[in-house]
């Protein structure tokens, strides 16, 4: 079974994630997204005019998944659309994005970008993680109470 430490390594390193929201008519909507894992919470950013953002404004439930090599993590979360972020957290988010996407994509956001909003916080409810080469022996489930 994958340990929480192994899962956190995947969550800290995934290059892209898939987020699934629900359209007003109940149809699923799936997109690829950049994101960062900070303090055991998933953060991602984007325009509030996108379909996925409009869907989250109407229904904050999110399904998402990511992988690094043969290790995969997917789960469910509740999303908060943050209008403001305190300086300490904004700095952590900006540093995480710069570390992950700065070299390859030259993306180095400033904390001020998050202090004025435009960030989505996905608080996990449950996560499933596994190594695809050892699925039967590696699958693990993590649940988060009170989120």
GIHU-V667464 format. One record per pair of residues at least 6 apart in sequence whose ideal C-beta (glycine too) atoms are under 8 Angstrom apart, sorted by the first residue. I is the first residue (numbers start at 1). J is the second residue. D is the distance in whole Angstrom. If there is no record, write none. Layout:
BEGIN
i: (I/I)
j: (J/J)
d: (D/D)
END
This chain:
BEGIN
i: (1/1/1/1/2/2/2/2/2/2/2/3/4/6/6/7/7/7/7/7/8/8/9/10/10/10/10/10/10/10/11/11/11/11/12/13/13/14/14/14/14/14/14/15/15/16/16/16/16/17/17/17/17/17/17/17/17/17/18/18/18/18/18/18/18/19/19/19/19/19/19/19/19/20/20/20/20/20/20/21/21/21/21/21/21/21/21/21/22/22/22/22/22/23/23/23/24/24/29/29/29/31/31/31/33/33/33/34/34/34/34/34/35/35/35/35/36/36/36/36/36/36/36/37/37/38/38/38/38/39/39/40/41/41/41/41/42/42/42/42/42/43/43/43/43/43/43/44/44/44/45/45/45/45/45/46/46/46/46/47/47/48/48/48/48/53/53/56/56/56/56/57/60/60/60/61/61/61/61/62/62/62/62/62/63/63/63/63/64/64/64/64/64/65/65/65/65/66/66/66/67/70/70/70/71/71/71/71/72/72/72/72/73/73/73/74/74/74/75/75/75/75/75/75/76/76/76/77/77/77/77/78/78/78/78/79/79/79/79/80/80/80/81/81/82/82/82/82/82/83/84/84/84/85/85/85/85/85/86/87/87/89/90/90/90/90/90/91/93/93/93/93/94/94/94/94/94/94/97/97/97/98/98/98/101/102/123/123/124/124/124/125/125/125/126/126/126/126/127/127/127/128/128/128/128/129/129/129/129/129/130/130/130/131)
j: (137/138/139/140/71/129/130/131/138/139/140/140/142/71/129/73/127/129/140/142/37/40/68/66/67/68/71/72/73/129/37/42/66/73/37/68/100/35/37/66/67/68/73/68/100/32/33/34/66/32/33/34/35/42/44/64/65/66/30/31/32/33/64/65/66/30/31/33/44/52/62/63/64/28/29/30/62/63/64/28/29/51/52/55/56/59/61/62/28/29/55/59/61/29/51/55/55/58/51/52/55/50/51/52/44/46/52/44/45/97/100/101/42/43/44/66/42/43/44/93/96/97/100/43/96/89/92/93/96/89/92/124/121/122/123/124/64/77/121/122/124/93/96/119/120/121/122/119/120/122/113/114/118/119/120/52/53/118/120/53/118/54/57/81/118/81/120/62/79/81/120/81/78/79/80/76/77/78/79/76/77/78/79/122/74/75/76/77/74/75/76/77/122/72/73/74/75/72/73/74/73/131/132/133/129/130/131/132/129/130/131/132/127/128/129/127/128/129/124/125/126/127/128/142/124/125/126/122/123/124/125/122/123/125/147/120/121/122/123/120/121/123/117/120/114/117/119/120/121/117/115/116/117/93/114/115/117/119/115/111/115/114/111/112/113/114/115/111/109/111/114/119/108/109/110/111/113/114/107/108/109/107/108/109/107/108/144/147/142/144/147/143/144/147/141/142/143/144/141/142/144/139/140/141/142/138/139/140/141/142/138/139/140/138)
d: (7/6/7/5/7/5/6/7/5/8/5/8/7/7/8/6/7/4/7/7/7/8/8/7/7/5/5/8/5/7/4/8/7/6/5/5/8/8/8/4/6/5/8/8/8/5/7/7/7/7/6/8/5/8/7/6/7/4/6/7/6/7/6/5/7/7/6/5/7/6/6/8/5/6/7/5/7/4/7/8/5/8/5/4/6/7/8/6/6/7/6/6/7/5/7/6/8/7/6/6/6/8/8/5/5/7/8/7/8/7/8/6/6/6/4/8/8/5/8/6/4/6/6/8/7/7/5/6/5/8/7/8/6/7/6/7/7/6/8/4/7/5/8/6/7/6/7/8/5/7/8/8/6/5/7/7/6/8/7/6/8/7/7/7/8/8/8/7/5/7/7/6/5/5/7/7/8/7/8/7/5/7/5/5/7/7/6/8/7/7/8/7/7/7/7/3/7/7/6/8/7/5/5/5/7/7/5/8/7/6/8/6/6/7/5/7/6/8/5/7/5/4/6/8/7/5/6/4/6/5/6/7/5/6/7/5/7/5/8/7/5/7/8/6/8/6/5/7/6/4/6/7/6/7/4/6/8/6/8/6/6/7/4/7/8/4/5/5/8/8/5/7/8/5/6/5/7/6/6/8/5/7/4/7/4/5/7/4/8/5/7/7/6/6/7/7/5/7/7/5/8/7/7/5/8/8/7/5/8/7/5/4/7/4)
END
